[in-house]
């Protein structure tokens, strides 16, 4: 088990690394040469050398200035109370971060290096932010940037939107490859031994809403996450990618026809199920920022369709017992197979005395068909005398339904864990009762919020006949991607440490114990401190993925917490990345 003192030590390390930027020392595991070059080391490029590098990439190098520097008395920018207040109001807007070359949305890994909510006199340092980023626009920028990082032994990260719960897109002393502005989109007929039909090619920076809108304008639909600001070709698809279409067509990684990528050694490759198939296999579900830097992805595009959708909310109000409330929750759980097997996807949230489905999204379903699917839960509510609100509607296109029934997704402001709940937990009365009991104990009388996405990606996989990929096999038997968490404390890192202790050592194990041998998780949105992360995130695929990584990334320039091969490296007290 991952003990609390270990996590506290980890956080002490990242606190120290943001304040010791002017201290030169050796790593705990050996000399500086065992580590990536750090800004205070003699090997770090001079200003003239950075300028020369900038010339080779046509002036695309960006020196990091933390966006919250206006909230502090620091050396970056003058303190501005008015601008700081506006930044605080906008902090949970994704565009606040994805328009920046350095800011990240996973605030725990920003480490309060330069935080808009801390006191103006508090630190504002680069800390865990990248030192520089390259505003990449093509394979030449990819090749030149990775060559410079390799030659100078500098930590390297791939950064897209910064929508990252694991801190993979940032790092102390790192050079970032920023792919956000690569927005090319193309539609065409595609033909291969695996697929014939419409296809959509997207540059690395194309975001979900951009992709869905472009497809809609062509009378088509593609897989895209519930979060409108995600980059489709980034960690979203490379890590799997669930969507409102998942129960019809499978995960986003199941849709990939081609990857355009540049390897760590500068080789440009197109990876398909028949060409560079090992790289194709790894990129399609084995995690982002690990095997190669992606220029674009080509995916299957489907004819647009009608959608029926619904919302449902009920609470523990006066006269409603906890037992009655959770009896209805159990009815909902046991009814999930019928819902997802019909091609629908459901997002639901459970907290103390509160339950909401928002929405049930039914592609190719009518409103009457969706009403039938939800009727067991509605009947249970009526029989229990629990008041509820519900809403059903039909939409002529996917995008119409997506815009109307998918609320704007702000930055997730919390510390969270997650599991893939296997179908067996809801297909028998005994198992469903045990799951309901755990959920009751998890949320009742606590500030824990749970929820996630109910889906059947195995059904979608059967329908679309995809080729093999590196998706965690547990996805194929999952009925629900289940997330749980606690609010992020904006002013106290120790308070967040305590929350991670609870998630890792108390709340997580109570859910994990429902399945002999433990559950698996979604590698984009799980617990980054899970002690069994290789099995949990990758299943039986890990060793093959490691072989592929070593083949395409022989110098191991791609690193991220819980990425394949990351256990060969360790972040030291001062923030430098060193070999174990």
Buried (B, 14 or more C-beta within 10 A) or exposed (E): EBEBEEBBEBBBBBBBBBBBBEEEBBBEEEEBEBBBBBBBBEEBBEEEEBEEBBEBBEEBBBBBBBBBBBBBEBEBBEBEEEBBEEBBEEBBBBEBBBBBBBBBBBBBBBBBBBBBBBEEEBBBBBBBBBBBBBBBBEBBBBBBBBBBBBEBBBBBBBBBBBBBBBBBBBBBBBBBBBBBBBBBBEBEEBEEEBBEEBBBBBBBBBBBBBBBBBBBEBEBBBBBBBBBBBBBBBBBBBBBBBBBBBBBBBBBBBBBBBBBBBBBBEEBBBBBBEEBEBBBBBBBBBBBBBBBBBBBBBBBBBEBBBBBBBBBBBBBEEEBEEEBBBBBBBBBBBBBBBBBBBBBBBBBBBBBBBBBBBBBBBBBBEBEBBBEBBEBBBEBBEEBEBBBEBEBBBBEBBBBBBBEBBEEBBBBBBBBBBBBBBBEBBBEEEBBBBBBBBBBEBBBEEEBBBBBBBBBBBBBBEEBEBBEBBBBEBBBBBBBBBBBBBBBBBEEBEBBBBBBBBBBBEBBBBBBEBBEEBBBBBBBBBBBBBEEBBBBBBBEBBEBBBEBBBEBBEEBBBBBBBBBBBEEBBBBBBBBBBBE
